[in-house]
């Protein structure tokens, strides 16, 4: 089983939940709740991806049933290729969640510094 990646948004949700419950939000408690939030977020995304995949396959089937015109073989080849592509795309591929390595704290800080500098440059430039 793949390990769940905890994102900053999961930590923010965890801190808010703990605060709303009146529980002191220590680092350990935030990480424990964030782990559950991350698992829930990923499960929800996978569920949504599977629903979209099923709905797309149903739309293709409906299109095939409702279109009584005669088509050239190249049309059917393309239709079968589209159907195979949808049917064989995994949730990981559709969501592109498993392919991203976790970002280090230093990487997050560097990214935020760059973003802040860019915002400062944009705000200080005359318009």
C-alpha positions in Angstrom: 0.0 0.0 0.0 1.3 3.5 -0.8 2.0 5.9 1.9 -0.1 8.9 2.2 1.6 12.2 1.6 0.7 14.9 4.1 0.3 18.4 2.5 0.3 21.8 4.2 -3.4 22.0 3.7 -3.8 18.8 5.8 -1.8 20.5 8.6 -3.9 23.6 8.4 -7.1 21.5 8.6 -5.7 19.6 11.6 -4.8 22.8 13.5 -8.3 24.2 12.8 -10.0 21.0 13.9 -8.0 20.9 17.1 -8.6 24.6 17.9 -12.3 24.2 17.2 -12.4 21.3 19.6 -10.6 23.3 22.2 -7.5 21.1 22.2 -4.1 22.6 22.4 -2.5 22.1 19.0 0.9 20.6 19.6 3.1 19.5 16.7 2.5 15.8 17.5 -1.3 16.2 17.6 -1.3 18.3 14.4 0.7 15.6 12.6 -1.6 12.8 13.9 -4.8 14.6 12.8 -3.1 15.7 9.5 -2.3 12.1 8.7 -6.0 11.3 8.9 -6.9 14.4 6.9 -4.5 13.5 4.2 -5.8 9.9 4.0 -9.4 11.3 3.7 -8.3 13.8 1.1 -6.7 11.1 -1.0 -9.5 8.7 -0.6 -12.0 11.3 -1.7 -9.9 12.2 -4.7 -9.6 8.5 -5.7 -13.3 8.0 -5.3 -14.0 11.1 -7.5 -11.6 9.9 -10.2 -13.3 6.5 -10.3 -16.7 8.1 -10.6 -15.5 10.3 -13.5 -13.9 7.3 -15.2 -17.2 5.3 -14.8 -19.3 8.3 -16.1 -17.0 8.7 -19.1 -17.3 5.0 -20.0 -21.1 5.2 -19.7 -21.1 8.3 -21.9 -19.1 6.4 -24.6 -21.4 3.4 -24.4 -24.4 5.6 -24.7 -22.9 7.4 -27.7 -22.3 4.1 -29.4 -25.8 2.9 -28.7 -27.5 6.1 -29.9 -25.4 6.7 -33.0 -26.9 4.4 -35.6 -25.0 5.9 -38.6 -22.5 3.8 -40.4 -18.9 4.9 -39.8 -15.7 4.1 -41.5 -13.4 1.6 -39.7 -11.0 4.4 -38.7 -13.8 5.9 -36.6 -14.4 2.7 -34.8 -10.7 2.3 -34.2 -10.5 5.7 -32.7 -13.6 5.0 -30.5 -12.1 1.8 -29.3 -8.8 3.6 -28.5 -10.6 6.3 -26.5 -12.5 3.6 -24.6 -9.3 1.7 -23.9 -7.5 4.8 -22.7 -10.3 5.7 -20.3 -10.7 2.2 -19.0 -7.0 1.6 -18.4 -6.1 5.0 -16.9 -5.5 4.4 -13.2 -6.6 6.9 -10.5 -2.9 7.6 -9.8 -2.3 8.5 -13.4 -5.5 10.6 -13.6 -4.8 12.4 -10.3 -1.0 12.5 -10.7 -0.7 12.2 -7.0 1.7 9.3 -6.6 4.4 10.7 -8.9 5.2 13.8 -6.9 7.9 13.3 -4.3 7.3 14.9 -0.9 8.7 18.4 -0.7 11.2 19.1 2.1 10.6 21.9 4.7 13.6 23.7 3.2 12.0 23.4 -0.3 8.7 24.8 1.0 10.5 27.7 2.7 12.5 28.5 -0.5 9.4 28.4 -2.6 7.6 30.7 -0.2 10.5 33.1 -0.2 10.6 33.2 -4.0 6.8 33.8 -4.1 7.1 36.6 -1.5 9.9 38.2 -3.5 7.9 38.0 -6.7 4.8 39.5 -5.0 6.9 42.3 -3.5 8.4 43.1 -6.9 5.0 43.1 -8.5 3.5 45.3 -5.7 6.4 47.8 -5.8 6.5 48.2 -9.6 4.6 51.2 -11.0 1.5 50.3 -12.9 
